[in-house]
Amino acid sequence: MRILLDENLPKKLKLDFAKHEIYTVHDKGWTGKKNGELMKLLMDNEFDVLFTFDKNLGFQQNFVKYQLAVFVLNAADNTYDVLKNLVGKINEALEKPLQIGVTEIKE
């Protein structure tokens, strides 16, 4: 599965998903891209999932246009020490059929 970590997430988080092909926005050279442009890049580059901390993304993007699964990580903050506690829940969600649009992963 091809996964992209949004730039609002710690790069270190990608180490927790070794079973997948995972990149950061920085890895792809997409730092600073607006959400709509980033979504288009994700589709053009055949990504399956975007991980983000942006809780407003679901209200800002048209998921009829962008047929992509987005996991919004909902935690007290976006530090690795806090987000690593969500890895088990994220992996459970990745094992199920992906749903187009936003899936919230909570602490």
N, C-alpha and C positions, 0 to 999 in steps of 0.2 A: 504494500500500500504506500502511495506517495503522500507524504504529509509535509506541510509547511508550518513553521512556528512564526507567528507574527512578531514584528519588532518590539512589541510591548511585553514579550516573554523572555526570560533568561535563556541564553544560548545553551547553557549547561543542561537544560531540560531535555534536549534531543538525545542525550546519552542514555536516557531511561526508556527509549523506544528502539532498541537495536534490531528488533525483528522487522522493522519497517525502513523504507527509504525516506529519511527525514532530513529536511533542510531548514535553515533559518532564512529569513528575508535577506539578511546580510550575505549569507552563502550565495544566494542567487543574484546579488547585486541590485535588489529591489528596495533598498532602504529609502524611506521618504515617499514612497508611492501612495497616492490617495487610495481609499478603499475600493472605489469602482475600478480603477486601473489595476489594482492588485488582484481583484477578483477575475478580471479578464486574463491577466497573466497566469493565474492559477488554472483557469480553464484551458488556455492555449497550450500550457505545459503539462496537461493531463494529471494534475494533482487530484487526490481523492478527498483530502481533508485539510482544513485550515484550523490550527489551534490559535486562539486569541484571548486576550484579557478584556477586549472591547465589548462591554455589555450592551452598547447601542447598535452594534453592527446589524443585528436582525431587523432593526427599524429603519436603517439607512440603505439597505440593499434589497434588490428585487430578486428573490431566489427562484422565480420563474425563469428569469433571464440567466441567472448563474446557477446551474445545476450542480451544486457543491455542498458537501457536508461541512459545517462549521461547528467546532466545539468551543464554546465560551467557558473559560475556566473562571469560576466564581469562588474567590477566596478573599481573606482579609487583606492581602496584598499580593503583588506579583513577584515576590522574591523566590528564588529556588527553594529555600528552606521551607517555605509555606506550600508552594505548588507541588513539591515532590510527594506530599501527602495525598494528592489527587491521582497519582500515577495508576494505582490499582483500579480506580473507577474509570479512568480514561481507557485503560486496556480492556476492561469489560465492555465498554461501549464500542471499541474497535472490533471486538469479536462478533458483535451483532451486525445484521444488515444495516448499512449506513442510511441515514435519513437525510434527504436534501433539506437544507436550511440550518437553523440554529438548534443545537442541543446544548443545554447548560449542564456543566459538570460542577457540582457543588461540594464544598467541604463536608 
